């Protein structure tokens, strides 16, 4: 199964490469085609190296290190949820059946509240 982070990273690199190719293809300059190809190959190798380093650093981290410190995995049920808006600390608070709670900061974007 493909790791979601790896897929998203691969997709980002692929779109970056395609974007560079499109922009470079539209640019008018006097650089010979052979030199452009050589530069593209160098750019692709550099991006591939950066991608490998990112994947390595992501894979070294423990799963809990990847989570936001305010969000924890809970295997129990939610007792209730509260939403506080219109104050200095707008937030969504989840109360769990083990009597713990999780606070998610919220902000209003256009007419929609976003928490997390």
C-alpha positions in Angstrom: 0.0 0.0 0.0 1.4 3.4 -0.9 2.1 5.7 2.0 -0.2 8.8 1.7 2.6 11.2 2.6 4.9 9.6 0.0 2.2 9.8 -2.7 1.5 13.5 -1.9 5.2 14.3 -1.9 5.6 12.4 -5.2 2.6 14.3 -6.7 4.0 17.6 -5.5 7.4 16.9 -7.1 5.7 15.7 -10.3 3.6 18.9 -10.6 6.6 21.0 -9.9 8.6 19.3 -12.6 5.7 19.7 -15.1 5.3 23.3 -14.1 9.0 24.0 -14.7 8.9 22.2 -18.0 5.8 24.2 -19.2 7.2 27.6 -18.1 10.6 26.8 -19.5 9.1 25.6 -22.8 7.3 28.9 -23.2 10.3 31.1 -22.4 12.2 32.6 -25.4 15.9 32.6 -25.1 18.9 31.7 -27.1 20.0 28.7 -25.0 20.7 25.7 -27.2 18.3 22.8 -26.8 21.1 20.5 -25.6 22.0 22.8 -22.7 18.3 23.0 -21.6 18.0 19.3 -21.6 21.2 19.0 -19.4 19.8 21.6 -17.0 16.4 19.8 -16.8 18.2 16.5 -16.0 20.2 18.3 -13.3 17.0 19.9 -11.9 15.2 16.5 -11.9 18.1 14.8 -10.1 18.2 17.6 -7.5 14.4 17.3 -6.9 14.7 13.5 -6.7 17.5 13.9 -4.1 15.4 16.4 -2.1 12.4 14.0 -2.3 14.5 11.1 -1.0 15.7 13.2 1.9 12.2 14.3 2.8 10.9 10.7 2.7 13.8 9.5 4.9 13.2 12.2 7.5 9.4 11.4 7.5 10.0 7.7 7.9 12.5 8.2 10.8 9.9 9.9 12.9 7.6 7.9 15.1 3.9 8.1 14.2 3.1 10.2 17.3 5.7 12.7 16.4 3.8 13.4 13.2 0.7 14.4 15.1 0.0 17.9 16.3 0.8 18.1 20.0 -2.7 19.2 20.8 -4.3 16.2 18.9 -4.0 12.8 20.4 -5.3 9.4 19.2 -8.2 8.2 21.4 -9.5 4.7 21.2 -12.5 5.5 23.4 -15.8 7.2 22.7 -16.6 10.9 22.7 -18.8 12.1 25.6 -19.5 15.5 24.1 -18.2 18.3 22.1 -18.2 22.1 22.8 -17.5 24.9 20.4 -16.4 28.3 21.8 -16.5 31.2 19.3 -16.4 35.0 19.7 -13.7 34.9 22.4 -10.0 35.4 22.4 -9.5 31.6 22.3 -12.0 30.2 19.8 -11.8 26.5 20.0 -13.5 23.1 19.6 -13.1 20.9 22.6 -13.7 17.2 22.6 -14.4 15.5 25.9 -13.6 11.7 25.8 -15.2 8.9 27.8 -11.9 8.5 29.7 -12.4 12.0 31.1 -9.6 13.5 28.9 -10.1 16.3 26.5 -8.7 17.6 23.2 -8.6 21.3 22.3 -8.6 22.3 18.6 -8.1 26.0 17.8 -10.7 27.5 15.4 -10.8 30.4 13.1 -13.4 31.8 10.8 -12.5 31.8 7.1 -15.1 33.7 5.0 -18.3 32.3 6.4 -17.0 28.9 7.6 -15.4 28.0 10.9 -12.3 25.8 10.6 -11.0 23.9 13.6 -7.9 21.8 13.8 
